[in-house]
Amino acid sequence: ALPRDLEGRRVVVSAGGTREPLDPVRYLGNRSSGKQGYALARTAVQRGAEVTLVAAATVSLPDVAGASLVRVGTAEELREVMHRTAADADIVVMAAAVADFRPTDRATYKIKKTDRDPDPIALTRNPDILAELVQSRVNGQVIVGFAAETGDSAGDVLEHARAKLKRKGADLLVVNAVGEGKAFETEDNSGWLLSADGSERAVALSSKSHMASDIWDAIVALIEA
Ligand code: PMT
């Protein structure tokens, strides 16, 4: 049986990948399936937490029993819901893959194919939701970020991730080495857990539920410290 060590804790988990529309039928997106975020939400419910799952483009995943679900599309929508729900959460976990940029213009009608060369797509920077949540953190709240990194070696990946943890100011950063067939859309995940206090731990390749349990163990350890 799982420990009930999240009993009475209010948890918000974001999952999936945002979609940034170009026109009514097309978008810029990413390969996040939402599986890792859903596994985190499911495990938190099982460990006794009151869970809100904020899901971006995860239509094919079955709902998490016992969690309240809020669906979002764009990074702007995710931002609005995260700020609202984080305001009275004890723990916030940003597992969603958020688009860093969105098309500057959203066409009202489907963009037509013409004989001339297409116009380039102008992009506008999206806000960094995780960094904002850290800025508006309420007392004692634990904030967990993820990092999807590509690199030639574990050393490269960790170096980028340590800098990201500092820059964003989260309490814990879950680092996934991504790339061909890794982390996105798969059943298994692996990586490292980096804490703001400098402690680091590798998580061997295992199911996303197993990874979720390890992440919650690390969060509970932070709360108890
Ligand atoms: O969904 P799956 O298919 O199961 O795959 C899981 C996963 C690989 C997507 C997941 O484990 C993961 O790594 N998610 C974060 C991916 C990501 O967007 O990483 P990043 O390095 O771009 O962002 C770093 C952190 O900042 C993340 O917590 C992200 O949610 C947050 N962020 C990023 C950009 C932005 N504008 N706002 C943010 O809050």
Boltz pocket constraint, residues with backbone or C-beta under 6 A from the ligand:
constraints:
  - pocket:
      binder: B
      contacts: [[A, 16], [A, 31], [A, 32], [A, 33], [A, 34], [A, 35], [A, 36], [A, 37], [A, 75], [A, 94], [A, 95], [A, 96], [A, 97], [A, 98], [A, 99], [A, 100], [A, 126], [A, 127], [A, 128], [A, 129], [A, 130], [A, 131], [A, 144], [A, 145], [A, 146], [A, 147], [A, 148], [A, 149], [A, 174], [A, 176], [A, 178], [A, 182], [A, 183], [A, 184], [A, 185], [A, 186], [A, 208]]
      max_distance: 6.0
